[in-house]
């Protein structure tokens, strides 16, 4: 009902953790049947009203009536979704939740770039089509992307390797900021991005979306279409997405390389075009005994790299060829296949979850062989341009059982296991063939000391193995004479580790304030890329060498957070202190050693030192007037290497982001959710010993202005959302410190007009 106790028909009611969706009838009523005993959360949303979250507990199969009153809202906010009600670490860690609408309002080419607006989140990017997420300064194998129960595995150790996730195929996301090793395993010590399963539609209904995107800067055309159904609780969906973009424009006609100014013709960064496509198919059953989900997906990316990213920029590679959409070398081709199953069994108040999956990731990096003195005699084909091929196959299984000991006490026990096999190919060498195993068992318990106070804690034991093959790569001169070689030794390393955590969550002052605290001991097992690599890593333009005897990385991590919610203002403040023992990172050799490969420069080698990461995040929303809201977020990350007295590489710049949102009240019955938003972001400079490592270039401060507007048109029972953005309004020339093109002094994308249209439709089947 609304504030006047009038019924609200066609409101969406989402039941979690089962992701069941119902729609209210003409009297504003809804029902869920055949629910097991336990704790659930109802997330109720209706256009023009604030989303309501209500917790219910069912005992001994009882029937419970719930009255939900929604409060009107004149401001457009990202939909807040609630994570699954399990005894998990995130109850006492900082966690952000957002819905697919947040992605559509902040489209930036990739999933990782589109979530940068969240405090504490940034991205390492290569142009506009390749990016990977960073949480509180940590990335790659320190961040887990858990895609519908399965850990995404796709050569994520590389700073120029993107995240193979279709940003249009994301409904609900939870981001855990802090140590996630306890439940998710070795790579989760920096944080976890949980992409939740799609919601299950009401029985005997169908729903779909058609989305179109146009971007001016790089002549981008994109679209996505999805159709889902639920027939007698047999549900499924299929989605296809495609993006095609040309070379992107920068607000500069020159860039500087080793003190030499080189041209950027017509403000276009040549060979930065690309194509991305994704298809996903979901099928499942929703029965009283449990829920079964099956998923197949194929992600494909073909993206060019600017010439200066691989070797020395050559003048002919910078000349305008008159075609902004063609792809030349250097180039990346990536195909990621995934098959997975999610199974939930209900046993009264308890339940068992099983996730199993197989992933096949094929990465190919193309370049000219003569750039690295590869003689024709070593090529299978005179036109061969396949420099590096990495084929990674991963089988994983995870399971946990949640036991409700008492109404106020529950326990979860679980296990994870993962097997990998990687095979190399191509005329260049970076990594040998290898196999890995990661496995662990854990237990987490959660006790409610009162209605407002809970504590949780847990323990985990892990086993890891890296098994790598010996490999030798010869180096030739122009006369095809062997002058040197690159070696990777055979290894068979075993790692045994443990992690633990204890935390608390306390709510007070009439549920307006919440305090969270968590202390954990986490770990990370070295990956073969860090122990046996030896060769040029193309997108980073450097020779990288592993260190075979690396030890396990250990973290001791303290997180504190507070949340408040008043009538006019709501927000959060969190701070953290992370001390890492044997922190693994890549740095230049000292004293300097230089690569025997042409154009490779100084060798970078993986090393271990102690490290400190600390910082804070502040975020708040202030409803200034009934139709005017003000949002601001501040994040700050400080890294420190006690041995060198320098910052660690790739530490994000401190930033301040501000949004001013005006949502006019329109009396039109078919026009709703209209808004205009002005956004500003300021990124501080990165320079000096406390901000950059000796291998990095300082980056000046910069500020950007964006503006966006949107509205929703209602025709019958369908919705058409129209949004427009202008990114980088003033066409500012700036350098992003985490951009891989920062190394060669190439600025980021200039002014960009973005138009999106999304049609939502649906209906019911006859009985």
C-alpha positions in Angstrom: 0.0 0.0 0.0 1.0 3.6 -0.4 1.1 6.3 2.4 -2.7 6.7 2.1 -3.2 2.9 2.5 -4.3 2.6 -1.2 -3.3 -0.6 -2.9 -0.4 -0.6 -5.4 -1.0 -3.0 -8.2 1.9 -4.4 -10.3 4.5 -3.8 -7.6 7.5 -6.1 -7.8 8.2 -8.2 -4.7 11.5 -10.1 -4.8 12.1 -12.9 -2.3 15.7 -13.5 -1.3 17.8 -15.6 -1.1 15.7 -17.7 -3.6 15.5 -14.8 -6.2 11.7 -15.5 -6.6 9.7 -12.6 -8.1 6.0 -11.9 -7.7 3.8 -9.0 -8.9 1.0 -7.6 -6.8 -2.6 -7.9 -8.1 -5.2 -5.2 -8.4 -5.7 -5.3 -4.6 -2.0 -5.0 -4.0 -1.7 -8.6 -2.8 0.9 -11.2 -3.5 1.8 -14.7 -2.2 4.7 -17.1 -2.2 3.8 -20.8 -1.6 5.6 -23.9 -0.5 8.3 -22.0 1.4 10.6 -23.9 3.8 11.2 -22.8 7.3 13.9 -20.1 7.7 14.7 -16.4 7.3 13.7 -14.5 4.1 13.9 -10.9 2.9 11.2 -9.2 0.8 12.5 -6.4 -1.5 9.4 -4.5 -2.7 9.7 -1.8 -5.4 7.2 0.4 -7.2 7.8 3.3 -9.6 7.9 6.6 -7.8 8.3 5.0 -4.3 11.2 4.0 -2.1 12.2 0.4 -2.2 11.2 -1.4 1.0 13.1 -4.3 2.5 11.4 -6.5 5.1 12.7 -9.5 6.9 10.4 -12.4 7.7 11.0 -15.6 9.6 8.8 -18.8 9.1 8.6 -21.4 11.7 7.2 -24.9 11.3 5.5 -24.3 8.0 3.4 -21.4 9.4 1.5 -18.9 7.1 2.4 -15.3 7.7 0.8 -12.1 6.5 3.0 -9.1 5.9 1.8 -5.5 5.5 4.2 -3.4 3.4 3.7 0.4 3.1 5.8 2.2 0.5 6.9 5.8 0.9 6.8 8.1 -2.1 10.1 9.3 -3.6 10.8 12.2 -5.9 14.5 11.3 -6.4 16.0 8.7 -8.7 18.2 6.3 -6.8 19.9 3.1 -7.8 17.8 0.1 -6.7 19.3 -1.5 -3.5 19.2 -5.2 -3.6 19.7 -7.5 -0.6 22.3 -10.2 -0.5 21.4 -13.8 0.4 20.7 -14.4 4.1 23.5 -16.8 4.9 26.0 -16.6 7.7 28.6 -14.9 5.6 31.5 -12.5 6.2 29.8 -9.6 4.5 27.5 -9.2 7.5 30.5 -7.5 9.2 32.3 -6.2 6.1 31.6 -3.1 3.9 29.4 -4.3 1.1 27.7 -2.3 -1.8 24.7 -3.6 -3.7 23.3 -2.4 -7.0 20.9 -3.3 -9.7 21.2 -3.4 -13.5 19.8 0.2 -13.7 23.0 1.4 -12.1 25.0 -0.1 -15.0 22.7 1.4 -17.6 23.0 4.9 -16.1 26.8 4.7 -16.0 27.7 3.0 -19.3 31.5 3.2 -19.9 32.3 0.4 -22.3 33.0 -2.4 -19.9 31.5 -3.8 -16.7 34.7 -2.8 -14.7 34.6 0.8 -16.0 30.8 1.1 -15.4 31.1 0.5 -11.7 33.9 3.0 -11.1 31.4 5.5 -9.7 31.2 3.4 -6.5 33.6 4.6 -3.7 36.6 2.4 -3.3 36.2 1.0 -6.8 38.4 1.8 -9.8 39.6 0.1 -13.0 42.9 -0.7 -14.8 42.0 -0.1 -18.5 43.6 -0.4 -21.9 41.7 2.0 -24.1 37.9 1.7 -23.9 37.2 -2.0 -24.5 39.5 -3.7 -22.0 39.3 -3.1 -18.2 39.5 -5.0 -14.9 38.2 -4.0 -11.5 40.3 -2.7 -8.6 39.0 -2.7 -5.0 40.8 -0.5 -2.5 44.0 -0.6 -4.7 44.0 -4.4 -5.1 43.2 -6.2 -8.3 44.0 -9.2 -10.5 44.5 -12.4 -8.4 43.6 -10.5 -5.3 40.0 -9.9 -6.4 37.4 -12.7 -7.0 34.6 -12.2 -9.5 32.0 -14.7 -8.4 29.7 -15.1 -11.4 26.4 -16.8 -10.4 28.3 -19.1 -7.9 31.3 -19.8 -10.1 34.7 -17.9 -9.7 35.5 -16.3 -13.1 38.9 -17.7 -14.4 40.4 -15.9 -17.4 44.1 -15.1 -17.1 43.2 -12.3 -14.6 46.8 -12.0 -13.5 47.6 -9.7 -16.5 47.1 -6.0 -16.0 46.1 -5.7 -19.7 43.7 -8.7 -19.5 40.1 -7.5 -19.2 37.1 -9.1 -17.4 35.0 -11.3 -19.7 31.7 -10.2 -18.4 28.8 -8.9 -20.5 27.8 -5.7 -18.7 24.3 -5.9 -20.1 23.8 -9.4 -18.6 24.0 -8.3 -15.0 20.9 -8.0 -12.8 22.0 -7.9 -9.1 25.6 -7.3 -7.9 27.1 -7.4 -4.4 30.7 -6.0 -3.9 32.4 -7.0 -0.7 35.3 -4.7 0.2 37.7 -6.5 2.4 39.1 -10.0 3.0 36.9 -12.7 1.3 39.4 -15.5 1.6 37.5 -17.3 4.4 34.5 -18.2 2.2 35.7 -17.7 -1.4 39.3 -18.9 -1.3 42.9 -17.7 -1.8 42.3 -14.9 -4.3 39.6 -13.2 -2.3 41.9 -11.3 0.2 41.2 -8.0 -1.5 37.5 -8.3 -2.1 34.7 -10.2 -3.9 32.3 -9.1 -6.7 29.3 -11.3 -6.5 27.1 -11.3 -9.7 23.9 -12.9 -8.5 21.7 -15.3 -10.4 18.9 -13.7 -12.5 15.6 -13.4 -10.7 13.0 -16.1 -11.3 9.8 -14.7 -12.9 6.3 -15.4 -11.5 4.8 -18.6 -12.6 3.2 -18.6 -16.1 4.7 -15.3 -17.2 7.3 -14.0 -19.6 9.4 -10.9 -19.7 12.0 -9.4 -21.9 14.2 -6.3 -22.7 15.6 -4.8 -25.8 18.4 -2.3 -25.3 20.2 -0.1 -27.8 23.3 2.1 -27.2 25.0 4.7 -29.4 28.2 6.6 -28.5 29.6 9.4 -30.5 33.3 9.4 -29.5 34.2 6.1 -31.1 31.2 5.6 -33.4 30.0 2.9 -31.0 26.8 0.9 -31.8 25.7 -1.7 -29.3 22.6 -3.6 -28.3 21.3 -6.4 -26.1 18.1 -8.5 -26.1 16.8 -10.8 -23.5 13.7 -13.0 -23.3 12.7 -15.0 -20.1 9.8 -17.2 -19.1 8.4 -19.3 -16.3 6.0 -22.1 -17.3 4.8 -24.2 -14.4 8.0 -23.3 -12.5 10.2 -24.4 -15.3 12.0 -21.2 -16.1 14.7 -19.9 -18.5 16.1 -17.0 -20.5 18.3 -16.3 -23.4 20.3 -13.1 -24.1 22.4 -11.9 -26.9 24.6 -8.7 -26.8 26.9 -7.1 -29.3 29.1 -4.0 -29.4 31.0 -2.6 -32.3 33.3 0.4 -31.9 35.8 2.4 -34.0 39.1 4.0 -33.0 38.4 6.4 -30.2 39.1 10.2 -30.1 41.3 12.0 -27.6 41.6 15.7 -27.0 45.2 15.9 -28.3 47.0 15.7 -31.6 50.4 14.6 -30.1 51.7 12.2 -27.5 55.2 12.0 -26.1 57.3 8.9 -26.2 60.8 9.0 -24.6 60.9 12.7 -25.0 59.9 12.6 -28.7 56.6 14.0 -29.8 54.6 11.8 -32.2 51.3 12.5 -34.0 47.8 11.5 -33.2 46.1 12.1 -36.6 42.6 13.6 -36.6 42.5 13.1 -32.8 41.9 9.4 -33.4 44.0 6.8 -31.5 44.7 4.4 -34.4 43.9 0.7 -34.0 41.8 1.0 -30.8 38.6 -0.3 -32.5 37.0 -3.6 -31.5 34.0 -5.9 -31.4 32.4 -7.7 -28.4 29.6 -10.2 -28.4 28.1 -12.4 -25.8 25.4 -15.1 -25.7 24.0 -16.7 -22.5 21.3 -19.3 -22.0 19.8 -20.1 -18.6 17.4 -22.9 -17.7 16.0 -24.1 -14.4 13.4 -25.7 -12.2 11.8 -24.2 -9.1 10.3 -26.9 -6.9 9.4 -27.2 -3.2 12.5 -29.4 -2.7 14.9 -26.9 -4.3 16.0 -24.8 -7.2 18.1 -25.9 -10.2 19.9 -23.5 -12.5 21.9 -24.3 -15.6 23.9 -21.7 -17.5 25.8 -21.6 -20.8 27.6 -18.5 -22.0 30.1 -17.5 -24.7 31.9 -14.2 -24.5 34.0 -13.0 -27.5 36.3 -9.9 -27.8 38.4 -8.8 -30.7 40.2 -5.5 -29.8 43.1 -3.6 -31.3 45.9 -2.1 -29.3 47.5 1.3 -30.0 50.9 0.7 -31.6 52.9 2.2 -28.8 51.6 -0.5 -26.4 53.7 -3.1 -28.0 57.3 -2.1 -28.9 58.4 1.3 -30.2 55.7 3.3 -32.0 56.5 3.3 -35.7 55.4 6.2 -37.9 53.7 4.0 -40.5 51.6 2.5 -37.7 50.4 6.0 -36.6 49.4 7.2 -40.1 45.6 7.5 -40.8 44.6 4.7 -43.2 41.1 6.2 -43.7 39.3 3.3 -41.9 38.5 3.8 -38.3 36.9 0.4 -37.8 39.6 -1.9 -39.2 41.7 -4.0 -36.8 45.5 -4.4 -37.4 48.2 -5.7 -35.1 48.9 -5.5 -32.2 45.6 -7.1 -31.3 43.8 -9.3 -28.7 41.3 -12.0 -29.5 39.6 -13.6 -26.5 36.9 -16.3 -26.3 35.5 -17.4 -23.0 33.1 -20.3 -22.7 31.3 -21.3 -19.5 29.0 -24.2 -18.5 27.8 -24.1 -14.9 25.2 -25.6 -12.5 23.7 -24.1 -9.4 21.7 -26.5 -7.2 19.9 -25.6 -3.9 18.2 -28.3 -1.8 15.9 -27.3 1.1 15.7 -29.3 4.3 13.3 -27.5 6.6 15.2 -24.5 8.0 18.4 -25.8 6.5 19.7 -25.9 2.9 22.5 -27.3 0.8 24.0 -25.4 -2.2 26.2 -27.0 -4.9 27.9 -25.0 -7.7 29.9 -26.7 -10.4 31.3 -25.3 -13.5 33.7 -25.7 -16.5 35.4 -22.7 -18.2 37.5 -22.5 -21.3 39.4 -19.3 -21.9 41.3 -18.8 -25.1 43.5 -15.7 -25.3 45.5 -14.8 -28.5 47.8 -11.9 -28.8 48.8 -10.9 -32.4 51.8 -8.9 -33.6 54.4 -8.8 -36.3 57.2 -11.4 -35.8 60.0 -9.2 -37.0 59.4 -6.8 -34.1 61.1 -9.3 -31.9 63.6 -10.9 -34.4 61.6 -14.1 -34.9 63.1 -15.7 -38.0 60.8 -17.1 -40.7 62.3 -20.5 -40.1 60.6 -20.6 -36.7 57.1 -19.7 -38.1 54.6 -22.3 -39.2 53.3 -19.8 -41.8 55.1 -16.8 -43.3 52.1 -14.7 -42.5 51.9 -16.0 -38.9 51.1 -13.2 -36.5 50.1 -15.3 -33.5 52.7 -14.1 -30.9 51.1 -15.6 -27.7 48.3 -18.1 -27.2 47.1 -19.0 -23.7 44.5 -21.7 -23.4 43.2 -22.0 -19.8 40.7 -24.7 -18.8 39.2 -24.6 -15.3 36.9 -27.1 -13.5 35.5 -25.9 -10.2 33.1 -27.1 -7.5 31.9 -25.3 -4.4 29.3 -26.4 -1.8 28.0 -25.2 1.5 25.5 -26.4 4.0 23.7 -24.0 6.2 22.3 -25.3 9.5 19.9 -23.2 11.6 20.9 -24.4 15.1 18.5 -22.1 16.8 16.4 -19.1 15.7 19.3 -16.8 16.7 22.2 -19.0 15.7 23.2 -20.5 12.4 26.3 -22.2 11.1 27.7 -22.8 7.6 30.2 -25.4 6.5 31.6 -25.5 3.0 34.3 -26.5 0.6 35.8 -25.2 -2.7 38.0 -27.0 -5.2 39.4 -25.9 -8.5 41.6 -27.6 -11.1 43.3 -25.7 -14.0 45.3 -26.6 -17.0 47.0 -24.0 -19.2 48.7 -24.6 -22.6 50.8 -22.1 -24.4 51.2 -21.5 -28.2 52.6 -18.8 -30.5 56.1 -17.8 -31.7 56.8 -15.8 -28.5 57.1 -17.0 -25.0 55.7 -15.7 -21.7 54.4 -18.7 -19.7 55.1 -22.4 -20.0 52.4 -25.1 -19.7 51.1 -25.5 -16.2 48.5 -27.1 -13.9 47.2 -25.7 -10.6 45.0 -27.0 -7.8 43.2 -24.9 -5.2 41.0 -26.4 -2.5 39.8 -25.7 1.0 37.2 -26.3 3.7 35.7 -23.7 6.0 33.2 -23.1 8.7 31.4 -19.8 9.6 29.1 -19.3 12.5 26.8 -16.4 13.3 25.0 -15.6 16.6 22.4 -13.0 17.2 23.1 -11.7 20.7 20.0 -9.6 20.5 17.7 -8.2 17.8 20.2 -5.4 17.1 23.6 -7.2 17.7 25.2 -10.1 15.9 28.7 -11.6 15.8 30.2 -14.0 13.4 33.5 -15.8 12.9 35.1 -18.6 11.0 38.1 -20.7 10.1 39.4 -22.1 6.9 42.1 -24.6 5.8 43.5 -24.7 2.3 45.8 -26.7 0.0 47.3 -25.3 -3.2 49.6 -26.8 -5.9 51.5 -25.2 -8.9 52.9 -27.7 -11.4 54.8 -26.1 -14.2 56.8 -27.5 -17.2 60.3 -26.6 -18.1 60.5 -24.5 -21.2 63.4 -22.8 -23.2 62.8 -20.1 -25.8 65.8 -19.3 -28.1 66.6 -15.8 -29.2 68.0 -15.1 -32.7 69.8 -12.2 -34.3 69.1 -10.9 -37.8 71.3 -13.7 -39.3 69.0 -16.3 -37.7 71.8 -17.2 -35.3 70.9 -18.2 -31.7 72.5 -15.6 -29.4 70.6 -16.3 -26.1 67.6 -18.1 -24.6 64.8 -17.6 -22.1 64.3 -20.3 -19.4 61.4 -21.2 -17.2 62.2 -24.0 -14.7 59.9 -26.9 -13.9 58.3 -26.5 -10.5 56.0 -28.6 -8.3 55.2 -26.5 -5.3 52.7 -27.3 -2.5 51.2 -24.7 -0.3 49.2 -25.1 3.0 47.5 -22.2 4.5 44.8 -21.1 7.0 42.6 -18.0 7.4 40.3 -16.8 10.1 37.9 -14.0 10.8 35.8 -12.5 13.6 33.4 -9.6 13.3 30.3 -7.8 14.7 27.4 -5.8 13.5 25.4 -3.5 15.9 22.4 -1.4 15.1 21.2 1.4 17.5 19.3 4.7 17.8 16.0 3.4 16.5 17.7 1.4 13.7 19.2 4.6 12.2 22.8 3.8 12.9 24.8 0.6 12.3 28.4 -0.2 13.2 30.4 -2.9 11.6 33.9 -4.3 12.6 35.8 -7.2 11.2 39.4 -8.5 11.8 40.7 -11.3 9.6 43.8 -13.2 8.7 43.8 -14.0 4.9 46.3 -15.5 2.4 47.0 -15.8 -1.3 48.9 -18.6 -3.1 51.4 -17.4 -5.8 50.2 -17.9 -9.4 52.5 -19.4 -12.1 52.6 -16.1 -13.9 54.4 -14.8 -10.8 56.8 -17.7 -10.5 57.8 -18.9 -14.0 57.0 -16.2 -16.5 59.8 -15.0 -18.7 59.1 -12.8 -21.8 57.4 -9.7 -23.1 53.9 -9.0 -21.9 52.5 -7.1 -24.8 49.9 -4.8 -23.3 52.3 -3.7 -20.6 55.3 -3.2 -23.0 57.9 -4.8 -20.7 59.9 -8.0 -20.1 58.4 -9.8 -17.1 60.3 -12.5 -15.1 58.9 -14.7 -12.4 60.6 -15.8 -9.2 60.2 -19.6 -8.6 60.6 -19.6 -4.8 57.9 -17.1 -3.9 56.2 -17.8 -0.5 52.5 -17.5 0.3 51.2 -14.0 0.7 49.5 -13.3 4.1 47.2 -10.5 5.1 46.1 -9.1 8.5 43.2 -6.9 7.8 41.0 -4.6 10.0 37.8 -3.1 8.7 35.6 -0.6 10.5 32.4 0.9 9.2 29.4 3.0 10.2 26.0 3.6 8.4 23.3 6.1 9.2 19.9 6.8 7.8 17.8 9.9 8.7 14.8 11.4 6.8 16.9 13.8 4.8 20.4 12.2 4.8 21.8 8.7 4.6 25.4 7.6 4.2 28.3 5.5 5.3 31.9 5.8 6.4 34.4 3.0 6.4 38.1 2.7 7.1 40.6 -0.1 6.8 44.1 -1.1 7.6 45.7 -4.0 5.7 49.2 -5.4 6.5 50.5 -7.9 4.0 53.5 -10.2 4.8 55.4 -11.4 1.6 53.3 -9.2 -0.7 54.0 -10.1 -4.3 54.4 -7.4 -6.9 56.2 -6.6 -10.1 59.0 -4.1 -10.1 62.0 -3.1 -12.1 65.2 -5.0 -11.4 67.6 -3.2 -9.1 70.4 -2.9 -10.0 69.0 -2.7 -13.5 69.0 -5.7 -15.8 68.0 -5.3 -19.4 66.2 -7.8 -21.7 68.0 -9.6 -24.5 64.9 -9.2 -26.6 64.7 -6.2 -28.9 62.7 -3.1 -27.8 62.0 -4.7 -24.4 64.0 -2.4 -22.2 64.6 -3.0 -18.5 63.5 -6.3 -17.0 60.7 -6.3 -14.4 60.7 -9.1 -11.9 58.2 -10.4 -9.4 59.4 -9.9 -5.8 58.1 -10.0 -2.2 58.2 -7.4 0.4 55.9 -6.4 3.3 53.2 -3.9 2.3 50.6 -1.7 3.9 47.3 -0.7 2.3 45.1 1.7 4.3 42.4 4.3 3.5 38.8 5.3 3.9 35.5 5.8 1.9 32.8 8.3 2.7 29.5 8.4 0.9 26.2 10.2 1.6 22.9 11.1 0.0 21.2 14.4 1.0 17.6 15.1 -0.1 18.0 18.9 -0.2 14.4 19.5 -1.5 11.6 17.2 -2.4 12.8 17.0 -6.0 16.5 17.8 -5.5 19.1 15.4 -4.1 22.9 15.8 -3.6 25.2 12.8 -3.5 28.9 12.8 -2.8 31.6 10.1 -2.3 35.2 10.4 -1.3 37.8 7.6 -1.4 41.4 7.5 -0.4 43.9 4.6 -0.7 47.4 4.8 0.7 49.9 2.0 -0.1 53.4 1.8 1.5 56.4 -0.5 1.1 58.4 -0.4 4.3 61.5 -1.7 2.6 61.6 0.9 -0.2 59.7 3.7 1.6 57.7 4.0 -1.6 54.1 3.4 -2.6 53.1 0.2 -4.4 52.5 0.2 -8.1 49.0 0.9 -9.5 47.7 2.7 -6.4 44.5 4.6 -7.4 44.5 8.4 -7.1 42.3 9.8 -4.2 39.0 11.1 -5.7 35.9 13.0 -4.9 32.7 12.4 -6.9 29.7 14.7 -6.6 26.2 14.3 -8.2 23.3 16.8 -8.2 20.0 15.3 -9.2 16.8 17.0 -10.1 13.7 14.9 -10.6 10.7 17.0 -11.6 7.2 16.0 -10.7 5.3 15.4 -14.0 1.5 14.9 -13.9 1.5 12.9 -17.1 0.2 9.4 -16.5 2.6 7.9 -19.1 5.8 9.8 -18.3 7.6 9.0 -15.0 11.1 8.8 -13.5 12.3 11.8 -15.3 15.6 13.3 -14.1 18.5 15.6 -14.9 21.9 14.9 -13.2 25.0 17.0 -13.2 28.2 15.1 -12.1 31.7 16.2 -11.2 34.7 14.1 -10.4 38.1 15.3 -9.1 41.1 13.0 -9.1 44.1 14.1 -7.1 47.6 14.0 -8.5 49.9 10.9 -8.2 53.4 12.0 -7.5 56.1 11.7 -4.8 57.3 8.7 -2.8 54.0 8.2 -1.0 51.9 8.0 -4.2 54.0 6.2 -6.9 56.6 3.5 -7.2 60.0 4.2 -8.8 58.8 2.4 -11.9 55.8 4.7 -12.4 55.3 8.1 -14.0 53.7 10.8 -12.0 50.2 11.8 -13.1 48.7 15.3 -12.7 45.4 16.0 -11.0 42.3 16.3 -13.2 38.6 17.0 -13.0 35.7 16.0 -15.3 32.1 17.1 -15.7 29.3 14.9 -16.9 25.6 15.5 -17.4 22.8 13.0 -17.9 19.0 13.0 -18.3 16.4 10.4 -18.6 12.7 9.5 -18.5 10.5 6.4 -18.6 7.5 6.2 -21.0 4.7 3.9 -20.0 2.5 2.4 -22.8 -0.1 -0.1 -21.6 2.0 -2.4 -19.4 5.3 -1.9 -21.1 8.1 0.5 -20.3 10.5 2.5 -22.6 13.5 4.0 -20.8 15.3 6.8 -22.6 18.6 8.1 -21.3 21.2 10.6 -22.6 24.7 11.4 -21.3 27.5 13.8 -22.1 30.7 12.4 -20.6 33.7 14.7 -20.3 31.6 17.8 -21.2 34.6 20.1 -21.7 36.7 17.6 -23.7 39.4 17.7 -21.0 42.8 16.2 -21.7 43.7 14.1 -18.8 45.7 11.0 -17.8 44.2 8.2 -15.7 46.9 6.8 -13.5 45.7 3.2 -13.9 45.5 3.3 -17.6 48.0 1.1 -19.5 48.4 3.9 -22.1 49.6 6.2 -19.3 53.0 4.6 -19.8 53.3 6.2 -23.3 51.6 9.5 -22.3 48.4 9.0 -24.3 45.4 10.8 -22.8 42.1 9.3 -22.1 38.9 9.5 -24.2 37.5 12.9 -25.0 33.9 14.2 -25.0 31.4 11.5 -25.5 27.6 11.6 -26.2 25.8 8.4 -25.1 22.2 7.6 -26.0 20.5 4.5 -24.6 16.9 3.2 -25.1 15.6 0.2 -23.2 12.2 -1.4 -23.8 10.8 -3.7 -21.1 7.9 -5.9 -22.0 6.1 -8.9 -20.5 2.9 -10.7 -19.9 1.2 -13.9 -18.7 0.4 -17.3 -20.3 -3.1 -18.7 -20.3 -3.9 -21.5 -17.9 
